[in-house]
Amino acid sequence: QEDLERKIGLNFATFTNCMVMGQSVELFFDMEPKKKMDLFVDALALDKWDNRAADASRRVRSLELKQAEYEGELTALQEQVENYTRLLANAEQSANDWAEAAAKRFKERASVVRTLEKRREALLDAKGRADLAIDGAETELRHHRKQLGKQEEAVLDADRVELAAKNRHDVVERQLIAVAGELKDDGDTCKTCGQSLKGTALEKHRKMLEARRKELKKDLATAQAEWYKEAGNRDIAKASCDATRKMINRFLDAANAAQDAFDTATKELATVDAELNAEKKMRTRD
């Protein structure tokens, strides 16, 4: 139907009312006024003016939209110009402020650099003094450790001598105790030599024991004096060792303190050098 209407140029209603033929629909003069008007509009293409008016309205609307768009762009451009003007003024002010701040920073960094350089000199001095203290303490430690080794050998020798003297003392003491026990015993036979103590032999034997006890007491006094002497010598040797150990501990503490001071100065010096290099780079950059 659409292809037919496009080829003929008339729709069904127009065609049936224009052609002179037998018609099975109502005739033109039988139509209602509204249908007659619709037929004229369709036949004479009267609705093209409505279409053209609508098209003109659309064009006007499009132009109005473009005008609004161009006006918006113009307003935006004007605002950009104003913004650029303000930015330029701000940039000039910022440049002036930066120049003043840079000059101030330069002076401040120069002061910081001088302070860091003084601190660096002080740390180098402290590090040098700590190094000397470590060397001195280690020298003393070597001397006193060598001395302590000799003193410990002397203590061992004194212990051996004191022990020998004590053993001699103990032997004499045991002999004396045996003789004293014999003298107190009223038996008929000597427990030491086994001979009979009956009659005059008893008196003779007692005199012999008394003489032996006297001799042993003398020997015991001599052995005891020798033992106490050697014990005193051993105590003196031990006291010398203790004194040397105290000296070693003192120099160890001094060496450790000096090492701590050296390490602290080294770490601080590394920090100061890093800060100093950073400040010099910043001055060059400014």
Salt bridges, closest charged atoms under 4 A:
ASP3 OD1 - ARG6 NH2 2.29
GLU26 OE2 - LYS35 NZ 3.56
ASP38 OD2 - LYS34 NZ 3.29
ASP55 OD1 - ARG58 NH2 3.35
ASP55 OD2 - ARG59 NE 3.30
GLU64 OE1 - ARG61 NH1 3.87
ASP125 OD2 - ARG129 NE 2.92
GLU140 OE1 - HIS144 ND1 3.63
GLU152 OE2 - ARG245 NH2 3.14
ASP157 OD1 - ARG160 NH2 1.96
ASP159 OD1 - ARG234 NE 3.89
GLU162 OE1 - ARG234 NH1 3.27
ASP170 OD2 - LYS166 NZ 2.93
ASP170 OD1 - HIS169 ND1 3.32
ASP185 OD2 - LYS191 NZ 3.06
ASP186 OD1 - ARG206 NH2 3.68
GLU210 OE1 - ARG213 NH2 2.83
GLU215 OE1 - ARG212 NH1 3.68
GLU226 OE2 - ARG168 NH2 2.36
ASP235 OD1 - ARG234 NH2 3.17
ASP242 OD1 - ARG245 NH1 3.18
GLU268 OE1 - ARG119 NH2 2.30
ASP273 OD1 - ARG120 NE 2.52
GLU279 OE1 - ARG109 NE 3.54
ASP286 OD2 - ARG105 NE 3.82
ASP286 OD2 - ARG109 NH1 2.23
